[in-house]
Amino acid sequence: MSIKKPRGTSDILPAEIPAWRFVEEVCRRQAAIYGFSEIRFPTFECTELFARGVGGTTDIVQKEMYTFTDKDERSMTLRPEGTACVCRSVVENGLYAGALPLKLFYLSNFFRYEKPQAGRTREFFQFGCECFGPSTPQADAEAILLGDSVIRGLGIRGCVLHLNSIGCADCRPAYRAALKEYFASHYDELCDTCRSRLETNPLRILDCKSPVCSAIADGAPRTTDHLCENCRAHYEELKSILAQSGVEYVEDPRCVRGLDYYTGTVFEFVHGGIGAQAALGGGGRYNGLIAELGGPELPAIGFALGLSRLIMAMEAEKAPLPASGEGSLYIAPLGGDAVSAATLLCQQLRTRGVRCETDITGRSAKAQLKYADKSGHTYVAVIGTDELAAGKCELKNLRTGEKTGTALDADSLAAAVK
Ligand code: HAM
């Protein structure tokens, strides 16, 4: 029996690569424009990092981690998200002692043992950005604007920013108590998961997808009615900066995010056209995480976008990919001396940076032309004894059908193709 890929993983095949490359390029370009530098971190970390960093009451830590014991009997986990990893690295490498704000981004794969469905896989890719140092609403706005410019840069228009504040260590306990009291009065109607969340993390009941819990959550106390003065002022200022910057948002009291580290501002970029897993990305402020992981008190804000969901949104909106500006050439030799001439020319063109191929299979000219077309070449040149004798050939543009004559040497061909 043939071996299949693990459930919830995907092969990204050559035909899909241009979309992935485009998304990655837009992410990198926008990150650079906003002053973020790239960071890379290990694919697996000590399990304790996520238990402490992401939080023991989260779905991720409770049921979704790929955890294994290594040969030294240490518990290791494939990274389920990047924020805890970046914070570990910031603390371990003392990056907080350098210039602040410290702005870092990553394009990495992550692993969560979730039930696969459209837009939800067990291995997935994120573009994540983390900004350490400032606790200002301006820093929140900058993170949101960066996420927004990536989404817009991809041509995605139907995405809505959901915004909320879940308060800080001062105001959240009272809000949590109010929520607990409210949901306790509906205990019998809640699903089993939400009943257990009532004790561990009542905020998470707010984003339960079950219709009954969701209807109950509609009437729950709102976090923004329980914010302390600082959190309220911060939230109001953020909203006014976003409005000034022309970023549309909806206030969503049920946007609470599924990770324990958030404090204050939380947000999600939601798209209506990609099915049930509608969040293109999300993030928020996590002012306590660096200290939790053994570093100094260092406020932070960040977000991550899911790359496959960005591509799904582009497809749903039929957002075009930019056409590649580079020309390429297929040289089809008609046997004999033309084969060695084509091989030499092809090599000379490659050293000049031109994407070029010639026949390495010994097949007919017709089969070669079919291959040239299928493999996306822009130009084809057929060369036989006549062309070799004349030192000239005809270049056919495979997109337009147009034919032009050119000298049969590497410099002339490179100039004609580029
Ligand atoms: P998250 O909401 O868990 O946040 O993930 C962010 C995005 O990653 C999601 O909105 C989604 O697009 C994508 N994603 C997550 N899980 C999957 C999956 N199983 N399959 C496909 N795509 C997925 C975080 O991970 C936080 N670390 C974000 C953050 C950074 N907060 C502050 N800084």
Boltz pocket constraint, residues with backbone or C-beta under 6 A from the ligand:
constraints:
  - pocket:
      binder: B
      contacts: [[A, 80], [A, 81], [A, 82], [A, 83], [A, 112], [A, 114], [A, 119], [A, 120], [A, 121], [A, 122], [A, 123], [A, 124], [A, 125], [A, 126], [A, 128], [A, 129], [A, 130], [A, 259], [A, 279], [A, 280], [A, 281], [A, 282], [A, 283], [A, 284], [A, 286], [A, 301], [A, 302], [A, 303], [A, 304], [A, 305], [A, 306], [A, 307], [A, 308], [A, 309]]
      max_distance: 6.0
